[in-house]
Amino acid sequence: MPTQKNRAATPGALVPERRRALEEIDPWWCPAWPIAWQRTYATARQWWLEADGRVDWATLPADTVFEGEQLGRWVKAQRAGWAELDQEQRDLLAAIGIEADAELVAVKVAAEAKPTVSRADRFTQGLTALAQFVERERHANVRRPHKEPLEAVETGPGGEEQVVVSHFALGVWLNNQKARRAKLTPGQLAQLAEHGVEWA
């Protein structure tokens, strides 16, 4: 997308005098971000002006609709996605009192910081869930929707250890292994067979 500086060279672009006249009316008449964002921002600004600047955006219900715009959802998305916004967008939002949601940003950063699980680690995790299921149920006939609760010890933000329970989609995992069994190693197939998986 052309920037404001190089738009004048674009075929059909406005002459500089007309561009200056429009920018005097509204410096953001042709922003670098999607026009839908600018339209919803204008709606949020109108809401803010009508409330004489007394808006607590942090408590605005997500289902709030104003002038046909899903204002509540939009505000929440801006606050959570603060880091992805242009600096000019942040400045516009800050001018009407919308700020980053520190809690949502922290959750997003933590989620992005989680290491990706390798295929081998995922197989080991699945095998652990299968072994636990077989020990309890005495068979390996796992229904597709079944999720097996797995406990793991994780280190918390303060360095303390805590037990975290996750629900491993064992039924889906077994179906996936069956579908790609030609790509499984002989060792992996043998491990599945040891736990009573018939097709292995």
N, C-alpha and C positions, 0 to 999 in steps of 0.2 A: 504494500500500500504506500503511495507517495506521501512524503512528509509535507508539512506546511511550507517548508522552504523550497522544495522542488516541484510543487504542484503547478507553479506558473508555467513550467516547461511542458506540462501535459496538454495534449490536444484538447481544445474546448475549455481550457482553464480561463478563469476570470482575469480581466486586466487588473494590474496592480491597484489602480484608483478605486475600482469597485470592491476589490478584496479589502482594502483599508476601510472603506465605508462600512462594510459588513462587520469587520472586526471592532469598529467603534461601537456598533450596536450590541454585539455579543462576541467576545474574543473566542468563544467555543462554538461558533456557528458551524464549523467544519472540523471536528476533532479527529485525531489519529486513531481513536478507538471506535468500536461499533456505535452507530447512531442509536440503536436500541438502548444501549447503556446511557447515552446522553439524554434520551427521552425520559427514561425512568428516573435519572438524576433530577431532571427538571420537575418531575412530579414530586419527588422527595423534597426538593427545595420549596415547592409550593406549599406542601404540608407543613414544613418548618415555618414558613412565613405566616401562614394562617394561624399557627399556634404561637406567634410572637416569639419564636425561638425557644419555646419551653417544650422540648420534645426529649423524652428519654428513649433514645433509639435502642438501647440495650434491652428494654423491656417491651418493645413493640411486638405484639403477637405475630407469629409467622404467617397467619392467615389474613392479615390486614390488607385490604384492597382499597385503593384511592384513585379516583379518576380512571378506573379500568385497569390500573397497573397492580401487579402482585407486589405491593410495596414491602410488606413484612418479609417475604422470602428474599426479595432483592437486597434489602438492608442486611439481613443475616448473611447472605452470600458475600457481600462486600466486606463485612467485618471479618468473616472467616478467611476470605481470600485476599486479604490486605497486601500480602507480599507480592502477589501477581499483578497488582494494579500499577499503572504508570504513576510517577510522582505527581503529575498534574491532576490525575484522578483523585489521589489521596488528598491533595490540597483542596480540591472542590468539596470532597466529603467532609474534611475537617472543618471547612468554613461553615457548614450547617450542623456541626456537632457529631458527625458519624466518625467513630474511631475504630481501630482494630479491636477485635475480641481476643484479648490475651489468652484466655482459656482455650478457645477454638484453635487459635494459631498454634498454641503449644501442643494440642492433641495432634494437629496436622503434621507438625514438625516431628513429633515422636513417631507417628505412623510412617513417615517417609524415612526416618532414621533406622527403622527395623531392618535387619539384614534379610535379604531374600533367602529363602530356603532352597537348597540345591535338590535336584531330583533324588540323589542318594539319601539325603537327610529325610526327604519326604517319604521315601520308601521305608526307611527305618522307623519313622513315626507311625506309618500305616501298619507295619509289622507288629509294633508294640501294641497298638490298638487292637489288632486282630488277636494277638496272644491273650490279651486281657479278656476279650469277648469270648474266646474259645474256652478259657479257663472257667469262666462264669457259666456259660450256656452249654458247654460240652459238645458243641458242633460249630461248623464254620459257615453255616447257611445264613449269611447276613442279608437282611432286606435292604433294598436300595436307599430308603430314607433314613436308615439308622445312623445315629451319631453317637460315637463312643466317648464318654467323658475321660479325659486324661489329665492327670495332675503333674505339674512341673514346678520346680523351685526356681524362682526368679529373684534377682536382686532389685530392690526398690530404689527410688531416687536418693534416699538417705543412706544407702548401703546395707539396709536390713534385708534379710531373706524372707520371702513370702511364698506361700503355696498358691499357685494359680491354676484354676481348672479351665481347660478348653474342651470344646466338643468337636472331635475329629469325625469328619464325614466318611465313616468307614465303608458304608454301603456303596457310595459313589466311588470311593478310592478302589475298592475291589473290582467294580465294573470296569473302571479305567485300566486296571492292571490286566484284566482279561482281554480287553480290546487291543491292548498293545503287547500282549504276551510274546509275540515274535521278537520284540525289542528287549525283553527281559533277559538277564544273564542266566546261565544254568544255575548259578548259586542262588539267585533270587527266586527262581522257580522252585528250587529244592526247599528253600525256607518257607515258601507258601504251602508246598505239599506237606511239610512237617506239621503245619497247623491245620491240616485237613482240607485244604482247598482242592477240590476234585479235578478241576481243569488244568492244574499245574502238574 
